[in-house]
Structures are given as structure tokens and as C-alpha cells.
Amino acid sequence: MTILWSGLALGAVYTLVAIGYNIVFVSSNTFNFAQAQLMMVGTFVAYTGLVTLKLPVLVVAVMATVTVMILAGLEEVIAVRPVKDHQNQLVTTLGVATLISGATQLIWGSEPLTVPFFGSNEPITLLGGRTYPVEIALLVLAIVLVVLLGQFSKRTVTGLALLGISEDREAAMLRGVNVRALALAAFAASGALAGFLGLFVGPKTFAVATLGSALAIKGFVALAIGGFGSLPGALVGGLTVGLVESYAALELGSEYSNIAVFVVLIVILMVRPAGLFGRVRERVV
Amino acid sequence: MQIWRSLRAVPSWIYPLALAVLVLFLPALGIDFALIRQVQLACILALVVSGLSLSLGYAGELALGQAAMYAAGAYTAGLMSIAGYTDIVLQLVAAGLVALAVGVVTGIPGLRLGSWSLAMTSFFLVLLVPDIIAVFGETTGGRGGLIGIEPATLFGHVLDPENNEFYLVIVVVTIAWFAVMRNLVVSRHGIAFRTLKQSPVLASSVGVSVFRMKLLGYAIGALPAGLAGALFANIDMFVTPEAFGFTFATAVLAACILGGAASVYGALIGAAIIQFGPNQASDFQEYALVFYGGFLIVGGVLLSGGLAKFGKAAMARLDRAAGLAGTRTPDPAADGPRPAMDLMEGRILVVDGISKAFGGNQALNNASLSAEPGQVTALIGPNGSGKTTMLNMICGFYKPDSGRILIGDNEVQGLSPDRVARVGVARTFQTPNIPEHITVLEAVASGRYSTDRVSMVATVLRLPSYRRVRAADLAEAQRALEMVGMSHLRDETATALPLGMRRLLEVARSVVAEPRVLLLDEVASGLDENEVERLADLIRDLRDAGATVVLVEHNFRLVLELANRIVVLAQGAVIADGSPAEIEQNPRVLSEYLGVSVEETGARTIADEEAALSTEVKS
């Protein structure tokens, strides 16, 4: 049960990354390679705020949210908006990811930093397994976000406009949707979310400069399993990856955890290329 | 300009070869050891970058897995050496094959989902390298590295590092690979790659299997990475997992973007700059990621096309100044009379009760038509009546919900578009779809990709079978261009032509494949009067030569003039089917087209109505 909790919590982290991918993907059809690196910056800012500067939690939360939101906004303006085709956007957002990884390494060093959870860092026993409050918080956050964002996209005008853009960008423009503003807003929102979540993710994963690429990949696998653009898919996919990784590490040894996830990814892509909740789009001439 | 003209008179491959020979003899010129080592490393990096160029620049797929293939090559060679197989040729072959296998195995799932999937799965592959090496820690030395590699040998002779003999091996392998790459890219396969990058839809409509071609680009790109790995393992005779990490993967990508992904020698330029620039600085490692990251952003935003693009632009300018380029103005008089057309084996096209719904929208409802060889069958109808959907179904871009489509005796519903194209269906597009950076002649010749097939091996080695097909490609393309009256434009950049010319080019591209069925989708729109006249003559010639022509067209007078038979679609259903005379008088067609009942219009026909409209517009 202990391993189940820890696997699920890890999965929740991947789900949160995948949600970030989805927000940007739905609103601007861009795959933001740097999403996980943004979240990583969130964990570092949380460390600086909570440990180095010893600031109150609320201040740190605002600090992390705003910092990463600005970073994500800058990314959209500098590296995404001027680039027209999606293949090149992949290159530039990968550039942003690499740049952030390198910069965090220069600023915070390459040793893992322990980020304390503002709730409690004492282990608790739940359903016969040992877990930490932060792990439960991560799970709850992932589920709540999936439900809330799902409702947001169905119930609000902005949400519907976003779905409209993902369906047909030009048609949305002609309907008076400000596509550019919404794309920037989506980047900023996903950045703000990533920054805020840094306070929860950091205590689980440590703040470390290699976190970005690991999270980026696992978040992508979560998306691929669940299907691009699907929020429930991100949840199911993320939790699956977390569990596979944890159990493979336990049963086979830590060097097998990534390999096991890779095998799952390959199998999913071969059997169901559109993912569990994805739909296959008909090709259009 | 005289100098430039004589420089250009020499075949262009002489220059890189001359440079390569110079590099080969660098040690004899007494260059010091440090520089020699940098040249070696630059050659190795260039090999890896070149593999990425093939995938990113030609097949249009971002892949980061070259670092993993490089690792596979290095470990293969290292382990062989430890096991006693020190012959470098043997190691190169084995390393190349292992890397190729890694490319195929990881490329298939990555390409299944399309778009970013290959980028991500190949990125994952790079992260897995240390884990896989750790799993086989007993043989690979794990994180500590692989030691005990013996000096490489060539046919039993030990290659002396002091004598720079291994340097020669590296340079020769690099030259050989770039020759292979150049021969592959400057061929019909290279054009097929560019077509694919431009538009998968276009590629499959000329019979290129999108999946197979992308996989080929990615997997063949693994080959030089494997070779580079084998060479690398033998330089220091020591291999650690750190050499193949994420930093290396981004360096490769940065070099590729810098040099220009869609060019052969861009990889060399990019690799040389990265190797002699940042990689040489000893305290660079700390800042490497920041530098590469910033570089990818700037490169992606500003430098699309890389340094190679500036080089090509400069050459084109000098060519023009030296009067080597053809005239840019279209000059129909420059073309002689149209050549007679060969007989074409048209097949009967039968569409039998096709239905197709997109969600709740019934685009086609039990629609049937047939088109005979030696006849022009026109498909008309108001906007949104399902004409283009019908063409897309025939081409295999959509799968029908029910019904059958036959080309001669072949049932083609459910086949993929590239297979339908190989059965003999050729088409033009409403919006002309032409790959960038190729000449008019090449663009037309690309229509023959599935007509004659030549293996990539034959292409790389320039075997007689390749030369024969190449000659046929060019001759047929030239003839097709003469038919549409554009042969004087053969060396122009295809995408730079005006709209009307691009439409005629598309017609030439679809005719050159000698199709069984020819689908023309609104070819006359945007053409001037002379061009419409030329197009009409061409369609008549095609009809008389026995082709099966299906014409989707809004220009009703052109339709009346050309069609033997007209099929009218409205709201997804066939509402009339008959000779032009019948259709012109058909009351339902009148009401669909003019929105009025017959009583109101009296005895007027659609042609009258159009004539009235055009006088109104003119006055």
C-alpha cells in the first residue's frame, strides 16, 4: 500500500505536467516542450522562498506563481509567437527548455534541494500504507484540477472559445475570438499553474536541475496514454506511469523504472496510437 | 562575372571533394596534434548532425535520438574490440547495422502518432541510455565507462595513432557518407522527401507512403550516427555514458539548425562551428545548456534554413548577375507547338452508392457516378455540395461509410491514398500544392515517383537502373511541360510562379504519371483567358488520347465546352446526370444554381445567366 500511495502521488505529478501540456495544446495547437521545466522553476522558487528567505507560505506561493507566469508569457512572446510552423516551434520550445535547465543549474547548482511541505512533513498511515500529506495533496490537486478545468472548458465562454480554436483557428478568428490574446493567456495560465504547483511538487521530487527532462518525458507519456487534449486521459495516463515506474523500481531495480515506462509507451503507441481517450481525426485535404 | 561563370561550369560536387582532399592531407602539412583532434571530432559530430538533417530537414520530423544511436555504435564497436574484433571495417559495418536497428525499432512507434511523438520518444531514448548501460553493467562497465578497447586495425594492420592513420580513416568515412547523402538528396528520393515535408497529403497523392518515407528518413539517419560512434570509440579507446547525454543531443540539434537542416553540407558547417567554437572552450561545459538553449530559440526564430540558406541565396544572385539563370518572365511564344500526346490507358471509374457523414453532417448520400476513358466527366454543384469530398474519397483520403469505388477492376475504397495513387489516380489541388526549393522540372518529375521505382541503394551508387529512370523522369517531365506551354520555365523555382502557372504545373505533374484516372479540382480558377484556352486544349488532347478525366469546375461555360457528361451534386446527392444539353435545360439544376424556379427564369439557361452576370460586372 505504501508503494501504491507513492506511485499514485508520482503519477499525480505527471498528470499535472500533462494538464499543462493540454492547456497550451488546446488553445494554440503548440506542444510546449518547456512545460515541465517551468514547473521545475516553481520548485526552485519554492525552495528559495521557504528555506533560504524563510518567507510565509502565501508570499512564496504568489512569488512562484508570478515568476513562472512571467517566464511562460515571455516564452510565448519570444519563442512561440514569431514562429509559424509547429515543427519549428518544437525546436524553439525545446530551446527554452534547455535554456531553463542550464540557467537553473547555474543559479541553484546541480545538487538536489529538499523543499519542505508547508502542511506537515510527518508520515501518516492511510488505508494500511505509509504516506505523506504532500502525496495525498498532490493526488487531490490532480483530480480537482481535471474536474475544474473540464467544467471550465464546457461551461464558460472562454473555455468554449479555446475548444473552438483547437478545432479551427481561422474559424475562431472569424467568429471574433482574439486568438493571439488567448494563446498568450493560455501560456501564462499554464505557467502560473506550474509555478504554484512547484510548492507541492518540490517536496515530492526535490528541486533538481534534471527534474525538467524527467518530468517532460513522463508527462508526455501520460498524454500519449490518455490521448492528446483529454483531461481525464491525462489523469489516467499520469497515474499509470507513476504506478508502472514505482512498481518496476521496487520489483526489478531502479535502473528498470524508465525502461518499463518506455515499454508501456511503445506498447500504447503500437496498439492505440490515439491514446485511451483520444479520437482519431480524419485527414483533411 | 567571368570568373563566376567558369567556376559554375565545373560540376558542383567538385568543390566539396577538393576541400575534403585538402582535409585529408592536413597532417602532411604539419598541423599540430590539438587541431588534428578537433578536426576528427568535428567530422564525427558532422556525421551525427547529417543523420539528423535527413530526418528533420528532409523527412520533416524532429528527432533527438541520434545521441542514442551514436551510443549504440560506440558500444558496439567498443565491445567488439574487447572481444578481439579490432578490424575497423567490421566495426563500422556492425555499428551501422546496430544503429539502424535502433532507428527502425524506435521509429515505428514514434511515427505512428505523428507530429511530436517522434521528438518525444527519441528524447526518451536519449534519457534511457545510462539506464540501459547500467542494466548491462557487467559487460559495459556501467557508469564508470568501457575500458580495454584495443587500437583499431585495418585488414590486420594496426592503425598507428602517432602516424595519423586513424585520422585518415575518419576523414574517408566522413567523405563517403556525405557522398551517399548528397546522392540520395539530389535524386527523386530527395524530391520525394521534400514533397513529404511540404505536405503529407501531396506526398501520398503522388504515391509516396508517408509512414514508410518518414521511417526511412529517420532510420537511414541512424546509419551515420552509428558510424560516428564506432569512430569515436576508437579515438580515445574509452567510452562513458556521459558522452551521449542530453547536452550532446542538443549540441547536435544546434549544429543542425545552424548549418541548415535542409542541406547536405550544412551539417559540416554547423558541426565545424560548434566544435571549433564553444566545444573547445574548457569552461564552456558549465554554460553549454544555456548557450545551446538560447541558440535553438534564436536559430528557430531567425535562422530558418540555416547558414546554407544564405549561401544558396548568394549563389542564386551571382548566377543571375552572370546571366546563368533563365528568364523569369513567362513567354508563351518561346514554346513551340504542343507535342502530340501518347495514347493513355484510361480506366473506367465507377463510384457506386457512396455515403459519408462527418459527425451529423451528411456530406455525401448514396452518390454514384461513372467516368469513361476517352471522355471528360464534369462534376458540378454549389459550394458545399460534396464535390471535393467526392474527390477525396476517390483518392483515399476519406474512408466511405458505405458504397464502392472501382478503378477498372480494382476496388479502391479503404485503400490508403498512396496505394490509390499507385493504382493510377492522379489529381490536382484547389490550392496548388508544390514543394519549396525545387525547380519546375523537378516538381513535375516528382509526379512519376510511383510510376518507375528505383531502390535507394541504386540511387546512392548511381547504378544504371537509377540513370535510366532519371533520364525517363526528365524527358517525360520536359514533354509534360511542353504540353502545358511552360518548358521555358523549367529551371525556375516552382513556388515562385504566379498562381495560373502553378495550376498548370500541377496539371503537368498529374499527367506525367500517365494516370488511369485524372482528377482536376477547379483547375481553371485564377487562370487568365489565354491560360484557360491552353488548359481547355490540353484537356481535349488528354481526352482524345484516351484518358479518363474527371473535372470539378465552377466555370460553367468551360464545363459545357469540354464535358461529354455532367454529374450534378447538391447537398451530397446526385440530382442530375447527363449530356451538357440535358443538364443545361434541367429544371432542378437551374433552381439549385440560380435559386429560382423555371417559371421565373423562363427559358433562360445557366450559360445565359452567367453571360448576363459577366456583362453586369464589366459595365
Interface residues (C-beta under 8 A of the other chain):
Chain A: F31 F33 I78 A79 P82 V83 H86 Q87 N88 Q89 L90 V91 T92 L94 G95 V96 A97 T98 L99 I100 S101 G102 A103 Q105 L106 S213 A214 A216 I217 F220 V221 A224 E255 Y256 N258 I259 F262 L265 I266 L269 M270 P273 A274 E282 R283 V284 V285
Chain B: L56 G60 L62 I108 P109 G110 R112 L113 S115 W116 S117 A119 M120 T121 F123 F124 L125 L127 L128 D131 I132 A134 V135 V201 F246 T250 L253 I257 E286 Y287 A288 L289 V290 F291 Y292 G293 G294 F295 L296 I297 V298 G299 G300 V301 S304 F358 T388 N392 C395 F397 Y398 F429
